[in-house]
Amino acid sequence: MAAYKPTIKAPNQYGDIIFGTLVKLAALVTLFLLGGIIISLLVASWPSIEKFGFAFLWDKEWDPPAEKFGALVPIYGTIVTSVIALIIAVPVSFGIALFLTELAPRWLKRPLGIAVELLAAIPSIVYGMWGLFVFAPLFARYFQEPVGDVLAGVPIVGVLFSGAAFGIGILAAGIILAIMIIPYIAAVMRDVFEQTPVMMKESAYGIGCTTWEVIWRIVLPFTKNGVIGGVILGLGRALGETMAVTFIIGNTYQLDNFSLFMPGNSITSALANEFAEAESPLHTSALMELGLILFLITFIVLVLSKLMILRLAKQEGALT
């Protein structure tokens, strides 16, 4: 009886070819979408670019009936509210992530983590309505009025906290944005902190390191790229937020001083308020140019974050 010889089939290359083609098509679709968005924004905003040039960036006048448009006020409001949001949200998110990963008892860790994630699920319009009807009156009465009275005569700082206590304005919008982005940054930080090898932390505790020393010398160096990614995610969320900012920022094109108490505007709120009511083609083009500027701001932030990560990686390589 002849020995049985199993037949070995040659690998089917058609599956690999189809899979590779689909993956390449997915990547090309992403590039085409990105390129299409950029081209459409450029084409739609070209009449405004052609008429106002670079002066559009630093002109603060916005007068649709006279067809005079400048983007300084929305750009200023977008950047300042996002910076305020980061200043507040990053340390709070770091504390939440540190507590959840290192200090929280096991019975509290899971429900508290779920509560943080639920904050991210709240619609932005709910944050805006809560900010306008609940937060703004309390903010005006218990923060703006006393802080304005105390800091009124202080040089430089007094300018930032001067003016009437409206409750709405640049600072109020920044605080609402901070509340909105805290869940995103905290969730990312918690996940990357949990990726730190347990052996490294236990070794540090074994030689007498405190919890802060373990976080500063072990966890953060190991997870710095993920932490930066979480911060950039929060910043992108703050830059692109529309409804909550529209409710609370004040929606005025005034930049008479640099007080954080004064009402202002942002790029997203300007687009939400005016795009459907733009009557002239130039007005529509100016709004599209605002969208292009927001796209460029987001792109610049992303590039700077990538450069920062590369620089940190080079420094780490030089140290090792």
C-alpha positions in Angstrom: 0.0 0.0 0.0 1.5 3.3 -1.1 2.1 6.0 1.5 -0.3 8.8 1.7 1.0 12.1 0.5 -1.1 15.2 1.3 -1.4 17.6 -1.4 -0.2 21.1 -0.7 -2.0 23.8 -2.5 -0.2 26.9 -3.6 -1.4 30.0 -1.7 -4.1 31.8 -3.4 -2.8 35.2 -4.3 -6.2 36.7 -5.4 -7.2 37.3 -1.8 -4.0 39.2 -1.1 -4.4 41.2 -4.2 -8.1 42.1 -3.4 -7.3 43.0 0.2 -4.3 45.1 -0.8 -6.4 46.9 -3.4 -9.2 47.7 -0.9 -6.7 49.0 1.6 -5.0 51.3 -1.0 -8.4 52.5 -2.1 -9.3 53.4 1.5 -6.1 55.4 1.8 -6.7 57.1 -1.5 -10.3 58.0 -0.5 -9.0 59.7 2.6 -6.5 61.7 0.6 -9.1 62.6 -2.1 -11.5 63.8 0.6 -8.8 65.9 2.2 -7.7 67.4 -1.1 -11.3 68.0 -2.1 -12.1 69.9 1.1 -9.0 72.1 0.7 -9.8 72.8 -3.0 -13.4 73.6 -2.3 -12.6 75.9 0.5 -10.0 77.7 -1.7 -12.4 78.1 -4.6 -15.3 79.3 -2.4 -13.1 81.8 -0.5 -11.2 83.1 -3.5 -13.3 86.2 -4.1 -12.7 87.3 -0.5 -9.0 86.4 -0.7 -8.7 88.4 -4.0 -10.4 91.5 -2.5 -9.1 91.7 1.0 -5.7 89.9 0.7 -3.8 89.3 3.9 -5.4 92.3 5.5 -8.4 90.0 6.1 -6.4 88.3 8.9 -5.8 91.4 11.0 -8.8 93.6 10.2 -11.4 93.6 13.0 -14.2 95.3 11.1 -17.1 93.0 10.1 -19.9 94.9 8.3 -22.0 92.7 5.9 -24.2 95.6 4.6 -21.0 97.6 3.7 -19.3 94.4 2.5 -16.3 95.0 4.7 -15.0 91.9 6.4 -12.1 91.1 8.7 -11.3 87.9 10.6 -9.3 89.3 13.6 -12.1 89.1 16.1 -13.2 85.5 15.3 -9.5 84.3 15.1 -8.8 86.0 18.4 -11.8 84.5 20.1 -11.1 81.0 18.7 -7.5 81.0 19.9 -8.0 82.6 23.3 -11.0 80.4 24.3 -9.1 77.3 23.2 -6.0 78.3 25.2 -8.1 79.0 28.3 -9.8 75.6 27.9 -6.4 73.9 27.7 -5.0 75.8 30.7 -7.9 74.5 32.8 -8.5 71.1 31.3 -5.0 69.7 31.1 -4.2 69.7 34.9 -7.7 68.6 35.8 -7.5 65.8 33.3 -4.1 64.8 34.5 -5.4 64.6 38.1 -8.4 62.5 37.1 -6.2 60.1 35.1 -3.7 59.9 37.9 -6.4 59.2 40.5 -8.1 56.5 38.4 -4.8 54.6 37.6 -2.8 55.0 40.8 -4.9 56.1 43.8 -8.6 55.2 43.4 -9.8 52.1 45.3 -11.0 49.3 43.1 -14.7 49.8 44.0 -14.6 53.4 42.9 -12.4 53.1 39.8 -14.9 51.7 37.4 -18.0 53.9 38.2 -15.8 57.0 38.2 -14.4 56.1 34.9 -17.8 55.5 33.5 -19.0 58.9 34.8 -16.0 60.6 33.1 -16.9 58.9 29.8 -20.6 59.9 30.1 -19.5 63.5 30.2 -18.2 63.1 26.7 -21.5 61.8 25.5 -23.5 64.9 26.5 -24.4 66.9 23.4 -22.7 70.2 23.0 -25.9 72.1 22.7 -26.8 70.9 26.2 -23.5 72.3 27.5 -24.4 75.6 25.7 -27.9 75.9 27.2 -26.6 75.0 30.7 -23.8 77.5 30.3 -26.2 80.3 29.2 -29.0 79.8 31.7 -27.3 78.3 34.7 -23.5 79.0 34.6 -23.5 82.5 33.2 -25.6 84.1 35.9 -23.6 82.4 38.7 -20.4 83.2 37.0 -21.3 86.9 36.7 -22.4 87.2 40.3 -19.8 85.1 42.2 -16.7 85.4 40.0 -16.8 88.4 37.6 -18.0 91.0 40.0 -15.7 90.2 43.0 -12.7 89.4 40.8 -13.2 92.5 38.8 -13.4 94.7 41.9 -10.2 93.1 43.4 -8.1 93.2 40.2 -9.4 96.5 38.8 -6.3 98.5 39.7 -3.7 95.8 39.1 -1.4 96.6 36.1 -1.7 94.2 33.1 -3.8 91.6 35.0 -6.5 94.2 35.7 -6.9 94.7 32.0 -7.7 91.0 31.5 -10.4 91.1 34.2 -12.0 94.5 33.6 -15.4 95.4 32.3 -19.0 94.7 33.1 -20.1 91.4 34.5 -22.2 90.0 31.7 -21.7 86.4 32.6 -21.1 85.5 28.9 -17.8 86.3 27.1 -14.4 85.0 26.2 -13.6 83.6 29.7 -17.0 82.0 30.2 -16.7 80.3 26.8 -13.2 79.0 27.6 -14.5 77.5 30.9 -17.4 75.7 29.1 -14.9 74.4 26.5 -12.7 73.1 29.3 -15.6 71.2 30.9 -16.3 69.7 27.5 -12.8 68.5 26.6 -11.8 67.2 30.1 -13.4 63.8 29.4 -11.5 63.3 26.2 -8.1 64.3 27.6 -8.7 62.4 30.8 -9.8 59.2 29.0 -6.7 59.2 26.7 -4.4 59.9 29.7 -5.9 57.1 31.7 -5.6 54.6 28.9 -1.9 55.5 28.2 -1.1 55.5 31.9 -2.5 52.0 32.1 -0.1 50.9 29.3 3.0 51.5 31.6 4.5 48.1 32.5 3.5 47.1 36.0 7.0 45.8 36.6 8.6 49.2 36.0 6.2 50.9 38.5 6.7 48.1 41.1 10.4 48.3 40.8 10.3 52.1 41.4 8.1 51.6 44.5 10.4 48.9 45.7 13.4 51.3 45.8 11.4 53.8 47.8 9.9 56.1 45.2 6.8 58.1 46.1 3.7 58.0 43.9 4.6 61.4 42.4 8.1 60.2 41.6 6.8 57.1 39.9 4.4 59.3 37.8 7.1 61.9 37.0 10.1 59.6 36.3 8.4 56.4 35.1 4.9 56.8 33.8 5.2 60.2 32.0 8.5 59.4 30.1 7.0 56.1 29.0 3.6 57.6 27.9 4.6 61.2 26.8 3.6 60.6 23.2 0.1 59.4 24.2 -0.3 62.3 26.7 0.6 64.8 24.0 -1.9 63.1 21.6 -4.6 63.4 24.2 -3.9 67.1 24.7 -4.0 67.7 20.9 -7.3 65.8 20.7 -8.7 68.1 23.3 -7.4 71.2 21.5 -8.9 70.0 18.2 -12.2 69.5 20.0 -12.0 73.0 21.5 -11.1 74.7 18.1 -13.9 73.0 16.3 -16.7 73.4 18.9 -19.7 75.4 17.6 -23.0 75.2 19.5 -21.7 75.6 23.1 -19.5 78.5 22.1 -22.3 80.2 20.1 -24.5 80.2 23.2 -21.9 81.6 25.7 -19.4 83.7 23.8 -21.6 86.7 23.1 -21.4 86.8 19.3 -20.1 90.4 18.9 -17.4 91.7 16.5 -15.8 94.0 19.1 -12.2 94.0 20.2 -11.8 97.3 22.0 -9.6 95.8 24.7 -8.2 92.4 25.8 -10.6 91.9 28.7 -11.6 88.2 29.1 -15.0 89.3 30.5 -16.1 91.0 27.3 -18.2 89.3 24.7 -16.5 88.2 21.5 -16.9 85.8 18.7 -15.2 82.7 17.3 -14.9 81.2 13.8 -17.3 78.4 14.4 -19.9 80.7 16.0 -19.6 83.2 13.2 -20.2 80.4 10.6 -23.2 79.0 12.6 -24.8 82.4 13.0 -24.3 83.9 9.5 -23.9 81.3 6.9 -27.6 80.6 6.3 -28.3 84.3 6.2 -25.5 85.5 4.0 -27.1 87.5 1.2 -24.1 88.7 -0.9 -21.6 86.3 -2.6 -18.8 88.3 -1.0 -20.3 87.6 2.5 -20.5 83.9 1.7 -16.9 83.9 0.4 -15.7 85.7 3.6 -17.4 83.0 5.7 -15.8 80.3 3.6 -12.4 82.0 4.2 -13.0 81.8 7.9 -13.5 78.1 7.5 -10.3 77.9 5.5 -8.5 79.7 8.3 -9.8 77.3 10.9 -8.6 74.4 8.8 -5.2 76.0 8.6 -5.1 76.6 12.3 -5.9 73.0 13.0 -3.3 71.8 10.5 -0.6 74.0 12.1 -1.5 72.6 15.6 -1.2 69.1 14.3 2.2 69.7 12.6 3.6 71.4 15.7 2.5 68.5 17.9 4.2 66.0 15.5 7.4 68.1 15.6 7.2 68.1 19.4 6.9 64.4 19.5 9.8 63.9 17.1 12.0 66.3 19.2 11.2 64.4 22.4 12.0 61.1 20.7 15.4 62.5 19.5 16.2 63.8 23.0 15.3 60.4 24.5 17.5 58.7 21.9 20.4 61.1 22.7 20.1 60.3 26.4 20.2 56.6 25.8 
